[in-house]
Structures are given as C-alpha cells and as structure tokens.
Amino acid sequence: MPRKIIIDTDPGIDDSMAILAAFRSPELAILGLTTVFGNTDVEHCSLNALRLVEIAGKDGTPVCKGADRPLILPDLELGTHVHGLDGMGNTNPPPPTGRLDPRSADEFIIQTVKQNPGEVTLAPLGPLTNIALALQRAPEIEDLVDEIVLMGGNAYAPGNISPAAEANIFHDPHAAEMIFRSKWPVTMIGLDATTRIIIRPKKLQKMYAAGNKAVRLLQSIQPAYQNFHDQIYELGGAFHLHDPSVIAYLLQPELFKLESAPVHVALNGLAIGKTIPDHQSMWGDRSPTKFAVDADGEAVVDLLIERLSK
C-alpha cells in the first residue's frame, strides 16, 4: 500500500528534484502539493509546483498556494540568490498549463488529513508556515497525522543561512517551534545528514543520460545550484541534496542514522532559527523528535538517480 503524503514545498531547484523523484516512486501516493514562500516568492513557487506536476504527468494532483510570509517575523530575504528569481535558476520556463486548486494550503492540509485519519505523512521541504497555520486553525489534526518528515534544522552541524541556523527553520522559526512542541511524530532531516549527501558531476551525467522530461528539466536548472555551491563550498560542480533526502528517507529510512531528543528553536538573537536538541529535557516536558545525524550519502544519491532515470 503506497504511503500517502502531502509535499509542502517552495520549489526551488532541490525541491524540484525531490518532487520529481517522489512522483516516480510507486511506494508514495502524493495527495497534493502545497506551496510556501522560501526559495522565491510563493507566486513563483506555485507556478513551479504546477510545472512539476505537468512534467511528471500527474495532472490530477492538487496544487494549493499557501503562505507568502512568516507567522510573526517581518519578511526575510528569500533564497533567490541560490535558486534564481523564478526559483528555476533564472531559466524562465514557459507558463504551466495547469491551474491552482482554489483551496489554501492550510485548508487543503486540514481537509485531506481529516479525510484520511492516521494515514497522511506531511513532507515539508520549506518553511513550516503552512503546517503551523493548519495546526492553529484545526488543532484536532494533531491527533490525525501519521508523521511529519521535514527538511530543515541542524542539531550539531553549522548553519547554512547564518552561523547558527538552517534556512527553512530560519525563515519562520515561530512556525517551526509550533511543530517541534506539538504531539506530532516529527523526523527532522537536517544539515547534519544532508551536507553528507553530495551528488557529483559524474553521477549528474549518469542521471542526465536518461533523457526523460524530469531529468531534462533538472539539467537545465541545476547549473545555478552548482554555481552557488562552487562559490560557497568549492565543490567543483557537485552540490548537496537537501530536499531530495526527505524522499530518500521515506523510501529507505535505513540509509540514515537517527538520534532522538526534544527539539527547541531559538526565536530571537544571533542564533535565531537554531534547532537545539535537549537530551536531558532541561527545558521542560516535550515529545522527542527524531533527527538525522548521518547518512549513507552514496546510497542516497544512487537511489534518487535510479528513480529519476526511469
């Protein structure tokens, strides 16, 4: 029986890879895509989500536009310096043919979870604003979600948007804090693992050789991501697979090493957005979060290439 998931996303170059891999994985049943600000503005993210549904040949998949700003903080700098103004590496692809579902992201999440009690996994790949809004609006869904598997955070690794914080959590730390203090089972696939999952040019060429619609899109948009990683990390054409790692975890969790502890989010100061594991529960009673601290990077890369090359 395929695992039912909602992908909450801000596509985004690495989001695009994650979503296309998910659509090509029969173990997953994607009930819908919900969009949020992050890598670019939510309008571009929503157009990109529609494009990905079209490229995947999954035209019946709902795409619902969500939050355009954080819950509390003033608007923050978007990730356009990484992903381009269009979120697709400034390739300016043609408009999608599909249309947005009229429901808001949080409305769709609430309705879908209630229609499938205990069966839906939420897979957020961007800021957690839509998930927090759904929880605020319908607290009863706290007992109805199977699991949240999110890309974000850093338990021990340095940040990637500040010395302390990972970008998705940094962009809406108050939303993230709501999720980590909830009763939901949460698994955090953060920088401790994803910075160990690196796709190198030789593997990229292997993937591109498949020549299908999915990899042709990725081949066109990924140079911007490569350039960013060259400038910051000097990876020589390689780059980290942050968001696709969530899909890999859903498919083969044994490829990841996990720890467990309550997680808190810094909400102000220089460390705003830092996810802090509280192994001794010194900051009060809170459900533990599972978080990835390592991964078999080559196996994750090979799994994703296998799915995208079909």
N, C-alpha and C positions, 0 to 999 in steps of 0.2 A: 504494500500500500504506500503510495508516494506521500512524503511528508508535506503537509500544507504550510506554505509560507507566504507572508507579505514582505516584500522588499521595500523598505523606506530608504530613499536614496536622493543624492544630489549629483546626478551624472553630469560631468566627471569622466576622466579618462579611465581611471582604475575601476570606477563603478561600472562603466560600460563593459569592461572585461568580465567583471563579476556577474552582471546580469545576463550577458550572452552565454556564459558558462552554465549558469543556473537553468536557463531555458533549454539547454542541450543535455540536461541531466534528468533522466526519467525517474530518479529517486525523489525528485522535488516537484510539487504541484504549486506553481506560482499563482496565487489567488488574485494578486494585483500589485501594482507599483504605486507607491505614494511618494510625492516629491517634497523637497525641503530646500531652503537656501543652503549655501555652503561653498561648494567649489565654484559656483557662479550664482547669479540671482535665480529665484525659484521659477521665473518665467522660462529662462533658457533651460533649466534643469527639467522642466515639464516637457518642453519640446524634445529634448534629448531622450527622455523616457519613452515618448511616443515613437521616436525613430527606432529605438532599440526593440520595441515590441514589433514594429513593422519588419525590421531586418530579421528578427527571429521567426517571422511567420506566425506570430501569436496574436493576431488582430483582435481577438475577443478578450484579451487581458485588460481589465480596467486600469487606467492611469488617472490618479486623483492628485490635484495640486494642493500643497499644504502651506506650511508657514513660510513667510518671507522675512522673518526677523526673530531674534531670540525672545524668550519669555519676558525677561526683565532688563537685560543689558541693552544699552544703545547699540545701533547697528555696528557690526565689526567688519573689518576688512575681509572681503571674500577671497577665495582661492584662485582668482583669475590669473595671477602671476604664474601659477602652476598649470592650470587647465585651459587657459585662454578665456577671452570674454564670452565665447559661446560654449565653454565647457568641453569643447571638442578640439582643443589645440589650435583654435582660430582657423579651422578648415572650412567653416561656414557651409555646412552641408545643406542640401535643399530642404524645404519645409516638409514635415511629415504629412502623410495623408490622413492619419487618424485624428480623432478628437478626444479631448479630455472628458472623463466621466464628470457629471455635474456635482457629485458629492465632494466635499472637502476631504482631505487626507484623514483627519481625525474621525470624521463621520464614517468614512469607509472602514477604518480600522475597528471602530466600535461595532458597526453592523456585522462585519464579517466574523469577528470573534464571537459575537453572540449567536450567530447562525451556526458556528462550529465550536461549541464549548469544549475546551480542553484539548483542541486539536490543532490550533494555529500557532506556529512559531513566527515571531516578529524578527526580521533580519535587518536592523538599521545599519546603513552604510554611511550616514552623515550625522549632522547634529540631531539630538534626540527630541527636538521640539514637538514634532507631531505626536510622538509616543506620549510625551508628558501631557499634551493637550487632550489626548484621548482619555488618559487616566483622570485628569481633572474633571472632564465632562461626564465621565461614566465610571466612577470608582469601582463599580461592581465587576468590571472586566479584570480587576486584579486577581480574581479567582478563576478566570476563564481562559487565560493564555497558557499554552503549553510551556513555552520558554522564550526568552529573548536572547539571541546571539548577535552581538553588536561588534562592529569595528570601531574601536576607539580606546583611548586611555593608555596609560603606561604605569605599570606597577613599580618597576625598578629602572627601566631604560630612560634616557633623557628625552625631552620633548622634541617635537618637530615644528612647532609654531612659536614656542618660547623655550628657554632652557628647561622649564618645568613641565609644560603641557603638550598633549597631543591635540591636533587641530579640531577634530569633531567634538571633543568634550569642551575645548576652549571656546568654541563658537556659541555654545549655550550650556554653561556649567550648571545653571539652576535646573534646567530640564534633566541633565544627567544625574544630578543629586536626587531628584524625584525618583528616577528609575532605580538607582542603587539602594535607596532606602525603602523601596516597595517590597511587597511579599513575592513578587515575580521571581522565578528562577532565571538568573542572569548569567550568561557566559560572555566574558569580555575578551575579544581577540584584538590585542593592542600591540604597541610598538615593540614590546619585549619579544614577541614572536614574529611580527610582520617584517621587521627590519632584518630578519634572518632568512626571509623568503625573497630571493632575488632572481629575476629572470634575466639571463644574459643574451647577448646578440645571437649566439649560435642557436639557442633554443627559440628565440623570436623568429629566426629564419625558418626553423623547422615548422613552427606554427603557421607562418605566413604561406608556406608552400601548399597548405591545404586549399587555399584559393576560394573558400566559400565566402558568402556575404559577410559573415561575422568577422572573419579574420581580415578581410579586405578593409572593413571599417577600422579595425584596430590598427592595421598597418598605416592607415592614413592619419590617425590622430595621435599615435604614440610617440612620434618624434618630439613633440613639445614636452612630453613627460621625460623622455630621455635627456633632453637638453637641461631640464631643471635638475635632474639627478646628477648630471655631469657637473653642473655649476656648484651644487651644494655638497655632493658626496664624492665626486670624482670617480664615478662608477664605469666610465668608458662605454656608454651605451646601454648599460644594464639599469634596472630600476626595481624598487621594492613593490611587492604585490600586497598592498594593504587590504583593500576591499575584497579582492578575489579570495583572500584567505578565509573569509567568513563562509563562502560557498564550499571551499575545500573542507572546512571543519564540519559543515553539515553533512557532507558526503562521507568523509573518513576522519572522524574525530581522533582516531588512534595516532594520527600523524602529529598531534600536538601534545605538549607536556603542560599540565594544568596544576595550578595551586588554588587554594580556596581560603577566603577571608572576607569579612565585611569590608566594603569599599566606601570611602568618603571622597567628596570632591571639594577642593579649595574654591571658595566663592568670591574671594577678593585678594588683593595684594599681588605681589610679583608672581606668586605661584598659582594664580587663578587658572582653573581648569585642570589642575593636577589631580589624578586619581591616586588615593592613598589607601593601601591595604592596612587594616587594623587587626593584626594577627592575634592580639591579646584582648580584643574587644574593650579597649580602654576608653573608647568614646561612646559607650552605650551599647544597648542590645540592637542588633541589626542582622538581617538574614545574610548569610555568606554569599559572595559572588565567586564563581569560578573564573579564573583568568589564566590566559596562556602565557607561559614564560619561556617557551622554546618551541621549535617545530622542526620537522624533517623537511628543510627547505626544498631540496631537490625533488623529493617525492611529491610535495605540494605542486611545484611547477609542472612536473610531468603529468599529474592528474588533470590540471587545468588545461594543459596543451591537448591532452587526449580528448577532453570534452569539446574544446573549441575546434579541433581538427576534424570532427565527424562530418 
